């Protein structure tokens, strides 16, 4: 009987140790060790408001101070994530530079009877570059990096769609963009 109890305890301990070790999967930062801080340079607005309108860009819009909102949300997202601590430029290991290049409000669906737009998608495009501040070396660059959000302009009784204001939709698109920027920086899949 004592042999069975010892065998059972040995197997239980082995299973416990195996469970604690896991399979090695993690969502931890791929940047740990070498990089701990990041400076997020204020995003610049490179939206060309003087560009002539044609069919492909007729939904491009200029939204004042959007680049400031993006900068604030990206900083807050790094604080929330916790893998890289936002810091002043002189003390940072990394520098993230970005520029707003396009803001679009594209219609997605219309009412059948009146052809009024009932759903839009907000798209925000930025160009990004991440620099090693100590070596002044470009680590990666992404052009036309996108954050977006779709929203309804009318409450639909037949579906679960909820009416959202354009300001709330823009805020949600900026949240999506900030989340994607931090994931691109930290996860490095």
SULSULTA-V93509 format. One line per field, one symbol per residue. ss: DSSP state (2 for helix, 1 for strand, 0 for the rest). burial: # if it has 9 or more other ideal C-beta (glycine too) atoms within 8 Angstrom, else .. Layout:
ss = ???
burial = ???
This chain:
ss = 022222222222222222222000000000000000111100011000000000222001000002222222222222222000110022200111111111111111110000001111111111111111000011111111111111110000000000100222222222222222222222000
burial = ..............................#...#.#####.#...#............#.....######.#######.#.#####.#..##############.#..........################........#.##########..........#.#.###############.####..
